[in-house]
Amino acid sequence: MSDNRQSLSDLAALTQQSSQPASPAALSGDSSADAYLAGQVDAPTQPTTPLRQQELDKYGRAYATGRRKDAVARVWLKPGSGKITINGRDQETYFARPTLRLVINQVFGITEREGQYDVICTVKGGGLSGQAGAVKHGISQAITKYEPILRALVKAAGFLTRDSRTVERKKYGRAKARRSFQFSKR
């Protein structure tokens, strides 16, 4: 694949080229790039960077792993009626709090794909809040593998980035991570 970037000397040659006809020796690169620079061919209609490919398993599902705090979620996404199953249970029974269900469904809201995909998920470690974040991260990764065109939208929302904030560890000489022991004057 040829490199389409141009240096300042190439740009100077182009400005001189516009005032006078270009010689074939002044142009560099492959023949299609030469023809484009000479003005003989219109600009390419397709982007020069290749699009990502759809990644599916043999069952037609997209797989991804999501992480948040100490929780790890394995997520499989396939077209369906919008049913989300976590550890063999429905999302309403596993995540009883509506805020946690809202976190999981944010990805579908951003991409306008509510009720179009079934999600099967197994999640381990951490608490419910961390698990909900891990499932959201996994769904975000899986939906971009199923529909690569949505990657820019999901990435702009910040859902592809793993939230690396974790609990700070306890230090010696402290009651907790930063809290000192109670001071006693006498």
N, C-alpha and C positions, 0 to 999 in steps of 0.2 A: 504494500500500500504506500503510495507516495505521500510525502509531507507537503501540505498545501500552504504552510506558513511562509511568509515572505520577509526578507531582511530589508533594512533601510536602503541598501544598494539596489535591490530589486525594485523598490518603490521609486527610487530615483530614475531607474531605467524606464519604468512605466510612464513617468511624467514626461521624459524626453521622447518616449515612443508616441505619446498623444500628439506632439507637435510635428513629428516626422515619421515616416514609415519605418517599421522595425525590421531589422535584419534577423535572419534565423539564428545567427551566432549569438545575438544579444539575449535571446530567450533561453531559459534552462528548464529542465524537467521533462516529463513525458510528453508525447505528441498531443494528447487531448488538452493538457494544461497549456501547451504552446498555442494551440488553436484558440483556446478561450482568451488567453492574454492578448493575442493578436486581433481579437474582435471578430473572428470568423465564426465562432460558435456562441450561442446564448449561454447564460449562466446555468449551471446544473440545477435541475428541479428537485432532486432528492438530496437530503443532507449527507455530508461526507462521512459523518460518524455512524457506525452501524447501530441499529436499534437492538435492544436486548431481546433475547429469544424467550419464548414461553417455556417454562420448566415444569413438566408434569410427570407423575409416576405412571406405572402401567395401568392404574385404575382411573386415570384422568383427573387426579387430584394434585393440587399444589401443596408442597410441604415447606414449613418454615419453623424455626425455633425462636421464641421470644424470651427475653430475660428482663427482670426488674427486681431490685433488691436481692433477696436470696431465692426468689422463685424462678423456675424454668418451665416454660410451656412449649409443648410440641403441638403444632397446629396443622391440620389438614383442611384444605378448602376446596369445595367442589360446587358446581351449579346446583341449585335446589330451591327450596321454599323459604329459606331464611332461618332454619332451625339451628340453634347453637347448643352443642352438647359438650359439657365439661366433666371429665372423669366419669362418664356414663350417666350423668344427671343433666337435666335441663338447666338452662342458665338461670331461670327464676328460682329454682330450688338451691342451686350451688351458691349464687351470689344473691342473697336475699335483699341486700340494700340496693335501692334504685340507682344510687350514684355509681356503684360498681358496674351495673349493667349499662349505664350511660357511657362509662369509660370504654367498655368493650365495643359498643356500637358507634363510637365516634368515627371510626375509619369508614364504615359504610355510609354514614351521613356526609362526610367530606366528599367521597367518591360518587355519591348518589346511587348506591347499589343496595339499598335496603330491601331485604326479602328476596335477593337474587342468589345468594350463596348459602350453602349449609357448611357449618364449621364443626369439626370434631376435634376435641382438644384434650390433652392430658397435661396436667400441671402439678408440679411438686415443689415443696419448699416454701418458706416464707409464710406470711399471713395473707389474709384475703385481699388487702389493698395491693400488695406486691404481686399477687397472683393475677389480679385483674389487669395490672399494668403489663405483666408478662404476656397475657393472652392478647392484649391490644397490640403489643409489639409484634407478636407472632402473626396475627391477622394482617397487620400492615405489610410484613415481609411476604406473606403468602399471596396477598392480593396483587402485589407487584410482580410476583412470579407468574401468576395466572394471566394477568393483563398488564404487560410491561408498559403500555401507553400511560397507565395511571401513576407511574413511578414519580414523575415530576410533581404531580398534585399531592401525593402522600408525603413526599420528601419536604415539600414547601410547608406542609402543616407540622413537620417535625416528628412524625410518627415512626420514621425509619431509624431514628437515632435512639440507641439504648440509653435509658436514663440511668446514669452511673451512680447516682446518689445512694449511699448505703448508710447503715448505722455506724457511727464512729465507735471505735473500740475503747474499752475501759483502760485507763492508765493506772499504774501503781502510784500510791500516795494520794489517790483521789477516790471519792465515793462512787462517782460514775465517770463518764468520759472527761468532763470538765469540772464537775461540781466538787468543791473541797469538802473535807469533813467539817462537822460543826465545830466552831471555835469555842474554846472554854478558857475564860480569863483565869479562873482559879480551879 
